[in-house]
Amino acid sequence: MSSRSWFFAAGDQQQGPYSEEQFRDFIARGSVRPDTYVWTEGMAAWQRAGDVPGLLSGGPSGAPPMPPRPRPGQSVANADGYSGVSLSADFSIWALLGRTLIFVIGFLLVIPAPWVATSFYRWFVSCIRVPQRPNLGFSGQPMDIWWVFMLLAACTYGGVTGIPYMRIILIPVQAYLSWMTVKWIVANITSNGQPIQLSFLGDALHYVGWYVLLSISFITIIGWAWVTTAWTRWLFRNIEGTRRAIVFNASGLDVLWRTLVFAIGCAFIIPIPWVLGWYTRWYFSQIALAPQAA
């Protein structure tokens, strides 16, 4: 057990990963108590520390009780509403800023789009930390779907063509191209250099529908945040090939106020690297892996 990383829930926040030595120190200081929810590799779900055999002095010596079985469509959550064990993103804010700028410039120039997109995805996937999935990578190549990226890049100029309603006409086109990009990204994620064999099963019609709904929701000023949250959950529900369910824990209100803070920070230019890093790390902390529903 000494090689495992431990997590624990403090309030509604996940803490960790911590080494065995660090985790034992939290126990000694009283930060982890018998009623604290904990998780480590090999556990089917979060459990109270007092229910994990041998973890705390005075804990039960027998097998821990069976975790509650979730209803269909419901993820396992603790009393604070925390669901699963979260992903995280480990990167320098300056690296994120630089690569994002290269990504944007490459798309504006259209022709380099396949290369800058593939390079960005390869770097970014390598920064994602997933429990029990070490050394994530990306095996996609620029020429796999080069025409998709070039068309997406060309669509950014739709509003300057002078053709009436061209930007609106291009919305379903961009949605379909985005759907193809998502399928390609998911299918090319690796771990330790080996394909994970994930696949995105969401069909193009539903994806385009969500894309159009999101575009329309901006008319409501704030409704886009709830549409974004629902769409994100739909996306993760349609990823196949993982033993655990992928859930998105953020609420529409969480997305709304953080996006507004991000936009305001970007408007002042100087805070961009910090708010970009803050927002990206928060987003990935809301993606969690939970036991599959029965």
Helices and strands as residue ranges (DSSP letters): E 6-10, E 13-18, H 20-29, E 37-40, E 47-48, G 49-51, E 85-86, E 88-89, H 93-108, H 113-127, E 128-129, E 136-138, H 146-155, G 158-160, H 166-187, E 189-191, E 194-195, E 199-200, H 204-217, G 218-220, H 223-237, E 239-240, E 244-248, H 252-267, H 272-285, E 287-291
